[in-house]
Amino acid sequence: MRQYGPVTDLPEDTELPEYAERVLAVAELIPPGRVMTYGDVAEWLGEGGPRQVGRVMALYGAAVCWWRVVRADGVLLPGHELRALEHYRAEGTPLREAGRSADGHVPRLALARARWDGSGVTPPT
């Protein structure tokens, strides 16, 4: 198993569970400017579901491009909206501008244009 450096409060030599390794490997494959939903990642791996992927990303996602694994509704990760938005803008990720009624006027992801289907890449085993 690959070992990651410090992630959240884990000791440096912590080995990740196999499923977490696979989820993080998928996150690393997503090209800049593209995203996959939690459900997309689970479906692509053929294992788990959106909640399991979300849990992995919450615990270990700091080790990878966490902003590329997203909610299915396109809403930016609560509490991390501004950091994610910086990454999306730097990478040219398609966004939908928020309406004036949107809380804080934070844009959403334009999933129809930003979503990556993993084509041309073999899922990690």
N, C-alpha and C positions, 0 to 999 in steps of 0.2 A: 504494500500500500504506500501511496505517496504521502508524505507528511508535509503539512503546511506550517508556516510560521505562526506567530501569535494571532489568534482569532478570538475576538471577544475576550473572555476571561480564561481561556484554556492555556495550559502550560505549553511551551514551545514544542515539546516532543510528543504531543497528543496525536494518536492515530485516529483518523476519522472512521466512522462506520462505513461499510462498503457502499450502501445506498447514498450516503452523503458524498462520498468520492465521485460517484457516477453523476449525481446532480451538479456538483461543482464543475465536473469535466464538461458537461453540456453548456453551462454558463460561460465557460472559457471559449467554447466554439462559436458562440453567437457573434457575428461580425459587428463592428462599430456601426452605429446608426440603425440597428435592427434589434428586435426584442422577441422573446417567447413568453407566453403566459405560464403560470405555475402548472396549469393543466396541460399545456403543450409539452412541457418538459416531461411530465409524468407519462403522457401518451407516447412520446418519442422513445422513452426508455422502456415502455411496455411494463411499467411497474409503478406502484404507488398511485397517489392522486394529488390534486392541487394542495391539499392541506399538508401532506407529507413533504412536498417540495417546498412549500412556504416555511415549514418548520426548519428544514435544512438550511434554507437561505437566512432565516432569522438567527440561527445558531452559528453558522459557519460562512455565510455569504460575504463577509468582509474580505475573505481571501481571494475573491474573484470580482468580476464586473457585475456586481449585484443589481445595478440599475437596468440591466438587460433582461432580467427575469421579473415579470410584472403581473399585476392584477388583470383579470379578463375584462374589466370594465374600462381600462385605460387610465384610471385614476392613479396619480403618482403616489408612491408609498408614503402613507401618513407619517409625519415626523421627519421625513427625509426629502420632502418635496423640492426644496431649494438646491440641495446637493445633487439630487437626481437631475433636476432641470439644467444645472450647469453641464453635466455630462451629456445630456441629450442635445443641448445646443452646440456643444463642442464637436459632437459626432455627427450632427446633421440628422438626428432622429426626427421623423415626421411627427409634428404636434398639431393638435387642434386647439386654437385659442379658446380660452374660457369665456363664457358669457358673463355679462355683468352681474348676473344673479349667483354665479358660482362663488363659493366660499373662498375668499382671498384672491380671486381672479387668477388662479393657477391653471395653466393649460393642462389638457389631457393628452395622452398619446393617441396618435392617429393610427390605431391598430391595423386597419385595412392596408395601410401603406408600410407600416413599420414591422409587421409580423414576419418572422423568419421561419420557414418550414423545415429547415435542416437539410434541404436537398443537396445532394452531392457529398454528404458527410455521413459516415457510419457512426451510429450511436456507440458510446463507450460501453464496454462490457465489464 
